[in-house]
């Protein structure tokens, strides 16, 4: 097995710092960082018109012009060496000597090298710290293992030697077999008594803690009671930390219990499918939304609503519910039914703890849409009556009739397992409180009750129930 390559972090740190120092110290310096000029004094001969002009000029150049004096360009430009009567400008030959270019990039190299060196050193220190930690933990582990091993070895050798001496005493007749057995029994009793005493000690500690907790809770209850008295609420009021929604739900539950043997409360808490039937104008949708709102405030979310007239006349009622999925046309509704069948199977396998709602309106004519719908509806109805309880689904269906044409053949017996509630209207427009529970109610012996006459309370309307939980509480006494 090849050894894993490890970077020499210490060497990299030293190399980086050394390279950075060299670059900054030596390579950043220049030979001549300033501009200079070379000045030659080359006077002109006065024998301009004579025959020996060139010879005179050469002699002057040989005597003066071969010497060059260098100085800073700034000094020459400011004429710091000029006299009161300066020489003519044309007697000088000026040569510019530019400064040597500086190597700024070496400074960048030095910064990068120093940074790399510092980073390498930091990584090295971090690695040393981690290695030291693991090494220390390894030492601790070895010490613990050695201690346990030594203790067990001592106990084992002690028991071995003791057993050997007991055997020798038994062989030589210094002790009888009954004495050995009695000694073992006494030792066992001591161990058992020690164990029992330890358990009692733990129980005593737990009892003391329980007593302390009970006293603290009693003090807290007394403090809450005193606070309620100071606030003028009396001693039988609800706890101070109960929120408004819980109070509203408690009021609503009390009203439901008081109405006609609490059949509405049984309906809301039931996990059996609910089908609402009736003529036009009997407020079937209003009752479905009212049931959905109460269940929603009990913590059962509305997963899906399917209604061909979802955005029509009853849109104001549907909008009171907080819905995850909405379906408002035939094709979308059929897809929703197929998806709901599969969803129920998935939820049964997942064993959910929270319930969810599915409200389906305008169920009457779905089976007549197409051949696919005709085959799908009986499957959906069968799934509704057999899978919703295990899938923790609260189903509400709305239809005009409860016939085989709407529900498909072969599901009549299944339909007796759920709630079937019929609503009524006077003239096809005005609903009345009367309802007839065709199936769903049972007597004390579990027998099915059929065609039971009931009524809805006047406040059982979606807009009033929604307002009850949104700063417009219902006055149930009136």
Secondary structure by P-SEA (a helix, b strand, c coil): cccccccaaaaaaaaaaaaaaaaacccccccccbbbbbbbbbbbbccccccaaaaaaaaaaaacccbbbbccaaaaaacccccccccccccbbbbbbbcccccaaaaaaaaaaaaaaaaaaaaaaaaaaaaaaaaaaaaaaaaaaaaaaaaaaaaaaaaaaaaaaaaaaaaaccccaaaaaaaaaaaaaaaaaaaaaaaaaaaaaaaaaaaaaaaaaaaaaaaaaaaaaaaccccccccccccaaaaaaaaaaaaaaacccaaaaaaaacccbbbbbbccccaaaaaaaaaaaaaaaacccccccccccccccccccccccccccccccaaaaaaaaaaaaaaaaaaaaacccbbbbbbbccccccccccaaaaaaaaaaaaaaaccccccccbbbbbbccccccccccccaaaaaabbbbbbbbccccccccccccccccccccccccccccccccccccaaaaaaaaccccccccc
